[in-house]
């Protein structure tokens, strides 16, 4: 071989060795419903880039179906629960969350606490079935994974990462009260302008709203301390040393946050928190033929897309008729995802479908508005395509999501339990006819699209970065090594106060001494 080719070959070898596309093995601890849908998009991109993805799932999984053709490999472990058990649990929890009484703070949050504990107890059971399965754990250890990807709302991924000695990367939209991000991620959350999740506040707060925000934050901190006790005990038993779930979660190298400044209020972030909001958004594809014909028949009036999400298929007959009556009075054609009984008040301008291509509808040139429950995925697709919204939030983070869109001038909010047909009709007329809503939605869309790196590419880059460098310790803030006393500089403040107090005491003592000395000198002078 000619000597002149040797430098070229060496350069090619080095480029391959350190290229972002260096292939590795990814272990995944998934969650369900929209969380799995979001994570699946990242996994598909990883496979496209040559990585091997193994999804660890139980026999009770709802959406992760290993029997369907997939680009991933599945490692299935047995559990005593069934798929029906898991699905019934979710449906029951969703029903409870959508009927929470909001009239009193303590009733609302005590019931929410019960719901969350019921969910985490089921997840803990699945975690035990996986971790205590010696055959499974031996197989995973022998596989030598390069990284573990998990959703921070589905605990156990951090324990698996610790046992397998694998770098951990989290995917997360938001945790209740931002407790996980605060306790494990080290993120600062000034309550004066950062609204706590579930508070339904904006970043512009009055004194009473700041008081409410503070109380919400303190409540969630106390609540999660109770929630973590069972997990702490199990983690300590497995590892053979005292530990906590928050301590292990704090070892995550990168946090992929499904958010961005088009959606979120400005607030402090740390370098190992990476925004990937809207990573699932794609250009709209053509609609099914029959749906396209219906959309085109709307003329210049356009269409309205309506869905309350995949987890809500039915409404009460009264609510369905209230909604249908309002929709019948607008000039636009309406495409409504609904599986319940056909409402008696349904107008000829409204078509019901068991499934709709949501992203393709929102990207259709004739779409004028989006009626949504406020799920993060749907809101982000509306942002991507610049569509104003009528928000009818039901549970979880949905009310807060709609508050953000309302504050940014891209949505009108309604309450499904109290709204009338007139309310919905007025809301639709407002977002369709008032040009400011469309302008604000388009502004958010421009902000979203004008990024130096696409969200999905950013997510994959950081996962690959962790694989190549065996972590990302250089991004880890020193706050992880401080206790709460040191973090808030209470020891320093205490020392400075002690110094000031000592100085004041010395000055006072000196003054008193001088006064007594002067008094004695004065008396002596009088006697003389």
C-alpha positions as CSV (number, residue, x, y, z in Angstrom):
1,X,0.0,0.0,0.0
2,X,1.3,3.5,-0.9
3,X,2.5,5.4,2.2
4,X,0.4,8.5,1.2
5,X,-2.9,6.6,2.0
6,X,-1.9,5.7,5.6
7,X,-2.8,9.2,7.0
8,X,-6.1,9.1,5.2
9,X,-7.0,5.7,6.6
10,X,-6.0,6.7,10.1
11,X,-8.2,9.8,9.8
12,X,-11.1,7.7,8.7
13,X,-10.6,5.3,11.6
14,X,-10.6,8.2,14.1
15,X,-13.6,9.8,12.5
16,X,-15.6,6.5,12.8
17,X,-14.4,5.9,16.3
18,X,-15.5,9.3,17.6
19,X,-18.4,10.0,15.3
20,X,-21.8,10.9,16.8
21,X,-23.2,7.8,15.1
22,X,-21.0,5.4,17.0
23,X,-23.3,2.4,17.6
24,X,-24.2,1.2,21.0
25,X,-26.7,-0.8,23.0
26,X,-29.6,1.0,24.7
27,X,-31.8,-0.5,27.4
28,X,-35.2,1.1,27.9
29,X,-37.5,1.2,31.0
30,X,-40.7,2.4,29.4
31,X,-43.9,3.9,30.7
32,X,-47.4,3.8,29.1
33,X,-49.7,5.9,26.8
34,X,-48.3,9.3,25.7
35,X,-45.1,8.7,27.6
36,X,-44.4,5.6,25.6
37,X,-45.4,7.4,22.3
38,X,-42.9,10.2,23.0
39,X,-40.1,7.8,24.0
40,X,-40.8,5.5,21.0
41,X,-40.0,8.4,18.6
42,X,-36.6,8.8,20.1
43,X,-35.9,5.0,20.0
44,X,-36.9,4.8,16.3
45,X,-34.4,7.5,15.5
46,X,-31.7,5.7,17.5
47,X,-32.4,2.5,15.5
48,X,-32.2,4.5,12.3
49,X,-28.7,5.6,13.4
50,X,-27.6,2.0,13.9
51,X,-28.0,1.6,17.6
52,X,-29.5,-1.6,19.1
53,X,-32.5,-0.9,21.3
54,X,-33.8,-3.4,23.9
55,X,-37.1,-2.5,25.6
56,X,-37.6,-4.1,29.0
57,X,-41.3,-4.7,29.5
58,X,-43.6,-6.8,31.5
59,X,-46.4,-9.2,30.4
60,X,-48.8,-6.6,31.7
61,X,-47.8,-3.8,29.4
62,X,-50.6,-1.9,27.7
63,X,-49.1,-0.2,24.6
64,X,-45.7,-2.0,24.3
65,X,-46.8,-4.9,22.2
66,X,-43.8,-7.2,21.5
67,X,-45.9,-9.3,19.1
68,X,-46.2,-6.5,16.5
69,X,-43.4,-5.9,14.0
70,X,-40.9,-3.5,15.5
71,X,-37.4,-2.1,15.0
72,X,-36.7,-2.8,18.7
73,X,-36.0,-5.9,20.5
74,X,-38.1,-6.7,23.6
75,X,-37.0,-8.4,26.8
76,X,-40.2,-9.6,28.4
77,X,-40.4,-10.6,32.1
78,X,-43.4,-12.2,33.8
79,X,-45.5,-10.5,36.4
80,X,-48.5,-11.7,38.4
81,X,-50.6,-8.8,37.0
82,X,-52.3,-8.9,33.7
83,X,-52.7,-6.3,30.9
84,X,-56.3,-5.9,31.9
85,X,-55.3,-5.2,35.5
86,X,-52.9,-2.4,34.3
87,X,-55.5,-0.9,31.9
88,X,-58.3,-1.0,34.5
89,X,-55.9,0.7,37.0
90,X,-55.2,3.5,34.5
91,X,-58.9,3.9,33.5
92,X,-59.9,4.1,37.1
93,X,-57.2,6.6,38.0
94,X,-58.1,8.8,35.0
95,X,-61.8,8.7,36.0
96,X,-60.9,9.7,39.6
97,X,-58.5,12.5,38.4
98,X,-61.1,13.9,36.0
99,X,-63.7,14.1,38.9
100,X,-61.5,15.7,41.6
101,X,-63.3,18.3,43.6
102,X,-61.5,21.6,43.3
103,X,-63.5,23.5,45.8
104,X,-61.2,22.8,48.7
105,X,-57.4,22.5,48.7
106,X,-57.0,19.7,51.1
107,X,-59.7,17.5,49.6
108,X,-58.3,17.9,46.1
109,X,-54.8,17.1,47.1
110,X,-55.5,14.3,49.5
111,X,-57.5,12.5,46.8
112,X,-54.7,13.2,44.2
113,X,-52.2,11.7,46.7
114,X,-54.3,8.6,46.9
115,X,-54.4,8.3,43.1
116,X,-50.6,8.7,42.8
117,X,-49.9,6.2,45.6
118,X,-52.1,3.7,43.9
119,X,-50.2,4.1,40.6
120,X,-46.8,4.0,42.2
121,X,-47.6,0.9,44.2
122,X,-48.5,-0.9,41.0
123,X,-45.2,0.3,39.3
124,X,-43.3,-0.8,42.4
125,X,-44.7,-4.3,42.0
126,X,-43.6,-4.4,38.4
127,X,-40.1,-3.1,39.5
128,X,-39.8,-5.9,42.1
129,X,-40.8,-8.5,39.5
130,X,-38.0,-7.3,37.2
131,X,-35.2,-6.6,39.7
132,X,-35.8,-9.8,41.8
133,X,-35.8,-12.0,38.6
134,X,-32.2,-13.4,38.9
135,X,-32.3,-15.0,35.4
136,X,-33.4,-11.7,33.9
137,X,-30.8,-9.6,35.7
138,X,-28.0,-12.0,34.9
139,X,-28.9,-11.7,31.2
140,X,-29.1,-7.9,31.3
141,X,-25.7,-7.7,33.1
142,X,-24.1,-10.0,30.4
143,X,-25.5,-7.8,27.6
144,X,-23.3,-4.8,28.6
145,X,-25.5,-1.9,27.7
146,X,-24.0,1.5,27.0
147,X,-26.9,3.6,28.3
148,X,-30.3,3.2,30.0
149,X,-33.2,5.4,28.9
150,X,-36.1,5.8,31.3
151,X,-39.1,8.1,32.1
152,X,-38.6,9.8,35.4
153,X,-42.3,9.4,36.2
154,X,-42.0,5.6,36.1
155,X,-39.5,4.8,38.9
156,X,-37.2,1.7,38.7
157,X,-35.0,2.8,35.8
158,X,-32.5,4.4,38.2
159,X,-32.3,1.2,40.2
160,X,-31.6,-0.9,37.1
161,X,-28.9,1.6,36.0
162,X,-27.2,1.3,39.4
163,X,-27.3,-2.5,39.4
164,X,-26.1,-2.7,35.8
165,X,-23.5,0.1,36.3
166,X,-24.9,1.8,33.2
167,X,-25.2,5.6,32.6
168,X,-28.8,6.9,33.0
169,X,-30.6,9.3,30.8
170,X,-34.1,10.5,31.7
171,X,-37.0,11.6,29.5
172,X,-39.5,13.8,31.3
173,X,-42.3,16.2,30.6
174,X,-42.9,17.4,34.1
175,X,-43.3,15.9,37.6
176,X,-46.0,16.9,40.1
177,X,-44.9,20.1,41.8
178,X,-41.5,19.8,40.0
179,X,-40.4,17.7,43.0
180,X,-38.3,15.2,41.0
181,X,-36.6,18.0,39.1
182,X,-35.9,19.8,42.4
183,X,-35.0,16.9,44.6
184,X,-33.1,14.8,42.1
185,X,-32.2,17.2,39.3
186,X,-31.1,20.1,41.5
187,X,-33.1,22.6,39.5
188,X,-33.8,25.9,41.3
189,X,-37.5,26.8,41.4
190,X,-38.0,30.4,42.8
191,X,-41.7,30.3,43.9
192,X,-42.0,34.0,43.3
193,X,-42.2,33.6,39.5
194,X,-42.1,29.9,38.7
195,X,-45.6,28.4,39.0
196,X,-45.7,24.9,40.5
197,X,-47.3,22.3,38.4
198,X,-51.0,21.8,39.3
199,X,-51.2,25.3,40.7
200,X,-52.8,26.6,37.4
201,X,-50.9,29.8,37.7
202,X,-48.9,31.9,35.2
203,X,-45.4,33.5,35.9
204,X,-47.1,36.9,36.6
205,X,-48.5,36.4,40.1
206,X,-50.2,38.6,42.7
207,X,-49.3,38.3,46.3
208,X,-52.1,35.9,47.0
209,X,-51.1,33.8,44.0
210,X,-47.5,33.7,45.2
211,X,-48.8,32.6,48.6
212,X,-50.8,29.8,46.9
213,X,-47.8,28.8,44.8
214,X,-45.6,28.6,47.9
215,X,-48.2,26.4,49.7
216,X,-48.4,24.1,46.7
217,X,-44.7,23.7,46.5
218,X,-44.3,22.9,50.3
219,X,-47.2,20.5,50.1
220,X,-45.7,18.5,47.2
221,X,-42.3,18.4,49.0
222,X,-44.0,16.9,52.1
223,X,-46.1,14.6,50.0
224,X,-43.2,13.1,48.0
225,X,-41.3,12.5,51.2
226,X,-44.1,10.2,52.3
227,X,-44.4,8.6,48.8
228,X,-40.7,7.7,48.6
229,X,-40.6,5.6,51.8
230,X,-41.6,2.3,50.3
231,X,-39.3,2.9,47.3
232,X,-36.4,3.9,49.6
233,X,-36.8,0.7,51.7
234,X,-36.9,-1.6,48.6
235,X,-33.9,0.2,46.9
236,X,-31.9,-0.1,50.2
237,X,-32.7,-3.8,50.5
238,X,-31.6,-4.5,46.9
239,X,-28.4,-2.5,47.0
240,X,-27.5,-3.6,50.6
241,X,-26.9,-0.1,51.7
242,X,-29.1,2.8,52.8
243,X,-30.2,4.9,49.8
244,X,-33.2,6.8,48.5
245,X,-35.1,6.9,45.2
246,X,-34.2,10.6,44.9
247,X,-30.5,9.9,45.5
248,X,-30.4,7.3,42.7
249,X,-32.5,9.5,40.3
250,X,-29.9,12.3,41.0
251,X,-27.3,10.2,39.3
252,X,-28.9,10.7,35.9
253,X,-26.4,12.1,33.4
254,X,-28.8,13.9,31.2
255,X,-32.5,15.0,31.6
256,X,-34.3,15.2,28.3
257,X,-37.2,17.6,29.0
258,X,-40.1,17.5,26.6
259,X,-40.5,21.3,26.7
260,X,-39.3,24.5,25.1
261,X,-39.6,28.3,25.4
262,X,-42.6,28.3,23.0
263,X,-44.5,26.4,25.7
264,X,-42.8,27.0,29.0
265,X,-42.4,30.2,31.0
266,X,-38.8,31.4,31.4
267,X,-37.1,30.0,34.4
268,X,-33.6,28.8,35.5
269,X,-32.2,25.6,34.1
270,X,-28.9,23.6,34.5
271,X,-26.6,22.4,31.7
272,X,-27.5,18.7,32.0
273,X,-31.2,19.6,31.4
274,X,-31.9,19.6,27.6
275,X,-35.1,20.9,26.0
276,X,-36.6,18.5,23.4
277,X,-40.2,19.9,23.3
278,X,-42.1,19.1,20.1
279,X,-39.6,16.4,19.1
280,X,-42.5,14.3,17.9
281,X,-43.9,17.0,15.5
282,X,-43.7,16.2,11.8
283,X,-44.9,17.8,8.6
284,X,-48.5,17.1,7.8
285,X,-49.3,14.2,5.5
286,X,-52.4,14.0,3.2
287,X,-55.6,13.2,4.9
288,X,-57.6,10.0,4.1
289,X,-59.6,10.5,1.0
290,X,-63.1,10.8,2.6
291,X,-61.8,13.1,5.3
292,X,-60.0,15.3,2.7
293,X,-63.2,15.6,0.7
294,X,-65.1,16.7,3.8
295,X,-62.4,19.3,4.6
296,X,-62.5,20.7,1.1
297,X,-66.3,21.0,1.2
298,X,-65.8,23.6,4.0
299,X,-64.8,26.3,1.5
300,X,-63.3,29.4,3.0
301,X,-64.8,28.8,6.4
302,X,-62.4,26.0,7.0
303,X,-62.5,23.2,9.6
304,X,-62.2,22.6,13.3
305,X,-60.3,19.6,14.7
306,X,-61.6,18.2,18.0
307,X,-60.3,15.5,20.3
308,X,-60.0,15.0,24.0
309,X,-57.2,12.5,23.7
310,X,-56.8,8.7,23.2
311,X,-57.6,8.0,26.9
312,X,-61.1,9.7,26.8
313,X,-63.4,8.1,24.4
314,X,-66.9,8.8,25.9
315,X,-68.6,11.7,27.5
316,X,-71.9,11.9,29.4
317,X,-74.9,12.3,27.1
318,X,-75.6,15.7,28.5
319,X,-72.0,17.0,27.9
320,X,-71.9,15.4,24.4
321,X,-75.2,17.2,23.5
322,X,-73.9,20.5,24.9
323,X,-70.8,20.3,22.8
324,X,-72.6,19.1,19.6
325,X,-75.2,21.9,19.9
326,X,-72.4,24.5,19.9
327,X,-70.5,22.9,17.0
328,X,-73.7,22.9,15.0
329,X,-73.9,26.7,15.1
330,X,-70.5,27.5,13.6
331,X,-70.0,27.8,9.8
332,X,-66.9,25.6,9.9
333,X,-66.9,21.9,9.3
334,X,-65.9,19.9,12.4
335,X,-63.9,16.6,12.6
336,X,-64.5,15.2,16.0
337,X,-62.8,12.1,17.5
338,X,-65.6,10.5,19.5
339,X,-66.6,6.9,20.2
340,X,-69.7,7.4,22.3
341,X,-73.4,7.5,21.4
342,X,-74.2,9.9,18.6
343,X,-75.4,13.2,20.2
344,X,-79.0,14.1,19.4
345,X,-78.0,17.7,18.7
346,X,-75.2,16.8,16.2
347,X,-75.3,19.2,13.3
348,X,-74.7,18.3,9.6
349,X,-71.4,20.2,9.7
350,X,-69.9,17.7,12.2
351,X,-68.4,14.3,11.5
352,X,-67.6,11.7,14.2
353,X,-64.5,9.5,13.9
354,X,-63.1,6.8,16.1
355,X,-59.7,7.9,15.2
356,X,-58.3,11.0,13.5
357,X,-54.8,11.8,12.2
358,X,-54.3,14.7,14.6
359,X,-51.0,16.1,13.4
360,X,-52.1,15.9,9.7
361,X,-55.4,17.7,10.6
362,X,-53.6,20.5,12.5
363,X,-51.2,20.9,9.6
364,X,-54.0,21.1,7.0
365,X,-54.3,24.5,5.4
366,X,-58.1,24.7,6.1
367,X,-57.8,24.1,9.9
368,X,-58.9,27.2,11.8
369,X,-59.0,26.0,15.4
370,X,-58.3,23.0,17.6
371,X,-60.5,21.9,20.5
372,X,-58.2,20.0,22.9
373,X,-58.0,18.6,26.3
374,X,-54.6,20.2,26.7
375,X,-52.4,17.1,26.4
376,X,-48.8,18.1,25.9
377,X,-48.5,16.2,22.6
378,X,-51.5,17.8,21.0
379,X,-50.6,21.3,22.3
380,X,-47.2,21.0,20.8
381,X,-48.6,19.8,17.4
382,X,-50.9,22.9,17.5
383,X,-47.9,25.1,18.2
384,X,-45.8,23.5,15.4
385,X,-48.6,24.2,12.9
386,X,-49.6,27.6,14.4
387,X,-53.3,26.7,15.3
388,X,-55.1,28.6,18.0
389,X,-56.9,26.4,20.7
390,X,-60.0,26.1,22.8
391,X,-58.8,24.2,25.8
392,X,-61.1,21.9,27.8
393,X,-58.6,20.4,30.3
394,X,-59.6,17.2,32.2
395,X,-56.8,16.1,34.5
396,X,-53.0,15.9,35.3
397,X,-50.9,18.7,33.7
398,X,-53.6,19.6,31.1
399,X,-55.0,22.6,33.1
400,X,-51.5,24.0,33.5
401,X,-50.7,23.4,29.8
402,X,-53.8,25.4,28.8
403,X,-52.9,28.2,31.3
404,X,-49.6,28.6,29.4
405,X,-51.3,28.8,26.1
406,X,-53.9,31.2,27.4
407,X,-51.2,33.4,28.9
408,X,-49.4,33.5,25.6
409,X,-52.6,34.5,23.8
410,X,-53.1,31.4,21.8
411,X,-56.0,29.7,23.6
412,X,-59.3,30.2,25.4
413,X,-60.0,27.9,28.4
414,X,-63.3,26.3,29.3
415,X,-64.4,24.0,32.2
416,X,-66.1,20.8,30.9
417,X,-68.2,20.6,34.1
418,X,-69.7,24.1,33.9
419,X,-69.5,25.2,30.3
420,X,-72.7,25.7,28.3
421,X,-73.2,25.6,24.5
422,X,-73.0,29.4,24.4
423,X,-69.6,29.3,26.2
424,X,-68.1,26.9,23.7
425,X,-69.7,28.8,20.8
426,X,-68.3,32.1,22.0
427,X,-64.8,30.5,22.6
428,X,-64.7,29.1,19.1
429,X,-65.8,32.4,17.5
430,X,-63.2,34.2,19.6
431,X,-60.2,32.1,18.5
432,X,-61.4,31.9,14.9
433,X,-62.5,35.5,14.3
434,X,-60.1,37.4,16.5
435,X,-56.9,37.6,14.5
436,X,-54.7,38.0,17.6
437,X,-55.1,34.3,18.5
438,X,-53.9,33.2,15.1
439,X,-51.0,35.7,15.2
440,X,-49.9,34.5,18.6
441,X,-50.1,30.9,17.6
442,X,-48.0,31.6,14.5
443,X,-45.5,33.5,16.7
444,X,-45.1,30.4,18.9
445,X,-44.8,28.3,15.8
446,X,-41.9,30.5,14.5
447,X,-40.2,30.3,17.9
448,X,-40.4,26.5,17.8
449,X,-39.1,26.1,14.3
450,X,-36.3,28.6,14.6
451,X,-33.9,26.4,16.6
452,X,-30.2,25.7,15.6
453,X,-30.8,22.0,16.1
454,X,-34.1,20.1,15.8
455,X,-35.4,18.7,19.1
456,X,-35.2,15.1,18.0
457,X,-31.6,15.5,16.8
458,X,-30.8,17.2,20.1
459,X,-32.2,14.3,22.1
460,X,-30.3,11.7,20.1
461,X,-27.1,13.7,20.2
462,X,-27.1,13.7,24.0
463,X,-27.9,10.0,24.3
464,X,-25.1,9.3,22.0
465,X,-22.8,11.7,23.9
466,X,-23.5,9.8,27.1
467,X,-22.7,6.5,25.4
468,X,-19.4,7.8,23.9
469,X,-18.2,9.4,27.1
470,X,-19.7,7.0,29.6
471,X,-21.6,9.8,31.2
472,X,-21.7,13.6,31.3
473,X,-20.1,14.3,34.7
474,X,-18.7,17.7,33.5
475,X,-22.3,19.0,33.4
476,X,-23.1,17.9,36.9
477,X,-23.4,21.0,39.2
478,X,-21.7,21.1,42.6
479,X,-25.1,21.5,44.3
480,X,-25.4,17.7,44.2
481,X,-22.7,17.4,46.8
482,X,-24.3,19.9,49.2
483,X,-27.0,19.2,51.8
484,X,-30.0,21.6,52.0
485,X,-28.3,23.6,54.8
486,X,-25.2,24.3,52.7
487,X,-27.2,24.7,49.4
488,X,-29.1,27.7,50.9
489,X,-25.9,29.0,52.6
490,X,-27.6,28.8,56.0
491,X,-24.3,27.9,57.6
492,X,-22.6,30.9,56.0
493,X,-25.5,33.2,57.0
494,X,-25.4,31.8,60.5
495,X,-21.6,32.4,60.7
496,X,-22.0,36.0,59.4
497,X,-24.8,36.7,61.9
498,X,-22.7,35.3,64.7
499,X,-19.8,37.6,63.6
500,X,-22.1,40.6,63.5
501,X,-23.6,39.7,66.9
502,X,-20.2,39.2,68.4
503,X,-19.0,42.5,67.0
504,X,-22.1,44.3,68.3
505,X,-21.6,42.6,71.7
506,X,-18.0,43.7,71.8
507,X,-18.9,47.3,70.9
508,X,-21.6,47.4,73.5
509,X,-19.2,45.9,76.1
510,X,-16.6,48.5,75.2
511,X,-19.1,51.3,75.4
512,X,-20.4,50.1,78.8
513,X,-16.8,49.8,80.0
514,X,-15.9,53.3,78.8
515,X,-19.1,54.7,80.4
516,X,-18.3,53.0,83.7
517,X,-14.7,54.2,83.5
518,X,-15.8,57.7,82.7
519,X,-18.4,57.7,85.5
520,X,-15.7,56.6,88.0
521,X,-13.3,59.2,86.8
522,X,-15.9,61.9,87.0
523,X,-16.8,61.0,90.6
524,X,-13.1,61.0,91.6
525,X,-12.6,64.4,90.1
526,X,-15.5,65.9,92.1
527,X,-14.1,64.6,95.3
528,X,-10.7,66.2,94.6
